[in-house]
């Protein structure tokens, strides 16, 4: 439903922010196709975004580049632009500068853990649809085979596609990046701790000091190297990832991405760079140049300093090669902080952490920039999910028609939210509903400032010393709980009895969402032992 923005008003002689042009709860969202989630169409945003994009293509002769920098286990409050930075012992000047020059999102969502999030970015689908419900460990297969992936869509639209760094969507051949749409991959297939948790005598003496257990781990059939592969080729092992090698990975991966950016400077082909850092997943072993560099003098904070430097290096390379104004930059984290490894963990002001559907587990930092195309100095609390990159990038690439119609797509096209001018005080993105899944459990739904929770993971001290991670038991609520996230970001006071007016709308959307799984059946689960 189209709507127009309101003008600023004067109150007692002073200008105040206008009301939002579309109310995030009362506004009507429409499904763009039978297999798509409802989407707000706000005023003439879509038309304005298309006009700007068409002008860009006419001026430059090609579609925009896209650079996604996805960090690991970095918390909502870690960056300075979110109130962290130097206040929590790790200044992030490069990311903060990008936030000032672009858009800072305060309600960007992931899935509760890394693999489900990453596969949702690739497929534009919730984990209950693509089947990667938990992180595959020690050689477990992935589940991207059969999915239509973002790099495949962009490749068909003429893009050069490059993946660098952490993959963690399965080691099976069909799920490897070079076989799901990427022209080139340079990184490792799994996750940081798998390469270190059997090598560090401080954390794992029972393995390191046992020849039998060390041999046992060495013989587990998982890839212990970081690798290189080209499209449809076999992986080539570059180097075994022991602890000294791991401390250098983010630097090496950054150099590889810089070389890629430089190589594309004179190309007529647009590109997609999916750069995934090793940091700051536990356990952190910072590069020697950053060891002890943070004010906190702690490995996690040192890793944050290094990650900020890497962002600065990649952005500087874009500037030096004249590609900054032609590139959408998106920086985020794959989930909330891993609090069970405290103090080697991230910071969030919300309840709980990674592995949960409390806000601390799934609300992540996100900074978006595209000079000249995305207005600078904006902050928005509009709902965005990382998987919205799927539909949004397809639109930017002029490849909307390549989005599948034979399966359900949960991704929302946010291109008009990013590109069109937004009125001061506007809080509405193109997404109306945020659905929270905890593996096979439909946990919660958010619209506007309200979150209705039907189940959650427990986070009290009887389950785990530090609330978060994957420890805890599923709690089902007989009547559900309603939280106002503006008044109660810690989700400690259910507001249900005073806010029953919202329940019918919430239940209607819950029914609609659940019905999509019957209308568009799931794939078989990729994770052995998990039934849906």
KETIDREN-289823 format. One record per residue (C-alpha): x, y, z. Coordinates in steps of 0.02 Angstrom, whole numbers, plus 50000, padded with zeros to 5 digits. Example, Ala and Ser with C-alpha at 12.3 -4.5 7.8 and 13.67 -1.06 7.14 Angstrom:
// residues 2
506154977550390506844994750357
END
This chain:
// residues 532
500005000050000500765016649949500975030650075501765047850079502925055550206502385068750332503145085950348504125091150502503055100150629503385114550746503085111850931503325127051043504255135450902505455120950870505505108150731505205090250787505345074150688503775069450593502785053850623503305039250512502475039250341501935021250369501625014550542502684998750567501194989650646499614997450571500364999150397499864986350265501204975350187500894965450029501644949349961502524953049794502234934849740501364919449811503064912549869503664928749949503484936950119502444952950139503384969050102503024987250139502884998349985503175015650057502655030949956503655032749796505215024649869505245010449742505095022449596506425034049666507615019649702507385013049524507705030449453509325032249552509895014749504509515017549320510475033949324511955025149404511975011649270511825024549132513245034749206514455020449243513955007949109513764993549231512864987349385513544991149560514854980649646514384972749813515604969649956514934960250107516094959250257515394946450378516244944950547516104930250666515254931650837515484950650847514184958450960512914972250931513814983751053515624980851001515824994850873516045012750929514565018350822513465007150932514135014251095515575001951113517255005251033518445013751151517145012851290517344993851290519214993751260519294992151070519105007950963518415005050788518755021250692518595014150517516895006150546516305021550641516805032650495515845021450374514315022650486514415041650485514535041550295513145028850270511735019950360511805012050534510484998850569509924996150748508724981650715509674970350596509424951750627510364935550599509954917650644510504911050816512124903550750513334905750607512944892150480511054895050476511384913550450512654911050312511574898650219510094910550233511134924450154511604912650013509834906149983508664920050043507764906650145507534902550328508514887750400506924877550415506824878350225508644876250171508994863150305510604869750384509934871150560511554870150659513404872550618514164857050534515694851350632517154839550598516744834750420514844835150431514024838750263513184855050220511564857550128511734870649992511534857849853509874860849768509764878849827509784893449706511144904249781511504922849777513194920649687512334909849555511044923449523512394936849515513484926249402512044924249280511844943149286513654945349230514534947249398516234940749447515994931849615517344929849747517234921449918518624923950046518824917550223517674907050330516394896450237515614884350365514174878350258514824860750242516344851450178515414840150056515884843949877514144849649825514114863049962515844870149933515874888149872516624884649700515134873249666513744885049721514114900149613515794907449662517144909549530518504908349662518694903849846520154906749964519834902250145519384887750258517854876750250517464875850435517614886650592519054893650693518944882950850518994866550752520784870550703521354875450878520364866451013521474851051004523114860750991523094873251135523824866051296523054880051402521254876251354521414858051303522804849651401521854833051404522094831951216523774840451191524614829951326523824813751267524604805751115523094794351094521834808551094522904819350981523014805150855521154802250872520764820350822522044820050682521164804950608519434812850609519024815450424518894834350416519934846550315521284854150425521934866950300521414883050223521124880250040520944887849867519724882849731519124889549564517374887449492516904869049475518674863749522519374853449663520004861749821521884863849838522604864050013523624879850044524234877450223523774867550378522924878650505523884877150667523864891150795525304901550722524524900050548522804904650615523434920950690523954926550514522384921250420521384937350429522874947150364523164934850221521324934550177521274953550176522754954050056521854941649942520274952349940521294967949909522114959449760520394954549695519764972449709521314978949621521134966149482519344971749448519734990349440519854990949250518564977349217516904980849134516174966949242515334970949410515854960149556515234952349718516494950049858515934939450006517334942350133517114932550294518354935350434519064922250553518904934550697518224936350819517674918350846518424910150999519824906451031520654922450973522494922750929522784940250860524054944150725525734948250808525564966350751523944968050850524364957751004524114969151153523644983951043521904986551114521644997151271520884981551349522484971551316521424956051286521424944051137519604946951091519814965851094521454964550999520514954550866519214968350853520594981150824521264970150685519534967850607519264986550604520964988650521520474975650390518884985350351519945000950333521154992150215519764985550103518895002450096520545011250060520844999149915519145003749844519615022149857521335019849780520625010149632519195022349603517845009649645517165016449809515735026049729515265010549629515174998449776513844994349904514744990050066513864979750200514744975650364513944964350495514124949050608513394931750586512554930850756512624937750933514084935351052514704918351111514554922151297515044904751357516854908851314516874924751420517934935251426518444930251249516744935751188515774950251115514654963251195512774965551178511594976151283510184963851251509644947951339510624931851315511794927951171512234916551026511194900851013509614909351074508154919051002508234932051138508794948451060510594945751116510704930151008510064937150845510184956150842511804960850758512734976650707512554981850524513324996650434512895000150251513755012550137513715017549954514345035349929513195045849824511835032749825511445029550010511165045650106512495048550237512255050450423510695039750435510185028450579508655017350563507755005050675506844997650527506824978650527508144970550418508724952450410510424947750339509554936250215508754951950140510414953850050509804940049932508304949349858509114966449876510684961649780509614953349646508714969949620510334979849616511004967649486509424969349380509104950849409507444950749502506724938449376508054925749426507364924249603506594906749611504724904549599504714885749636505114887549823504734899649963505884914749976505934923750144507114937550088506404955150074506984967249939507664982150038508354991849890507115006149905507435007450092509295009250056509245020549904507735031849919507795047350029507035043950198506105056950300506885061950465506245050450600505705036950476505845019650555505035008750423506064997550310505274986150180505144972050309503614971650422503884955050513505404946850591505164928150619506284919650747506694901050729507744890850851508214875550746506524866850723505594877750849504604892850791505064904350933504454922150909503864935950794504244954550797503274968850719503654986850762504284987850940503334972350996504004954651005502834940051039503784925051107503064907551104504624897951155506414901951201508004894551269508254895851456509664907151511509724905951699511224901751806510684883751832510974880351647512594889551613513794900751707513734914151573512024915951490512104912051306512884900351183512004884051150511774878551330510014878451399508344870051377506874874551266505474883451361503734883151287502514896551347500694891651368500054909151327501544917451247502434933151307502384950451232503894961951253504034980251208505834981051149505904999951165505414999751348506144982751391507644977851281508124964851411506464955851381506084953951565504284960351579502874952751478501664966351425500314954651363498884958351483498904976851437499164974651249497904961651194497414972651046498944966350952498614947850973497424945150827498634953150703500084943150774499154926750767498574929950589500384932250532500954917050632499624906650543500094913650373501944910250405501634892450466500534888650317501954892650196502854876950255501384866350198501164875650035503034875349995503744859350075505484859150153507014850350091507584835350194508654841350341510524842450307510964838850488510904820250537509784816650685508724832350671506934829550617505754843250558
END
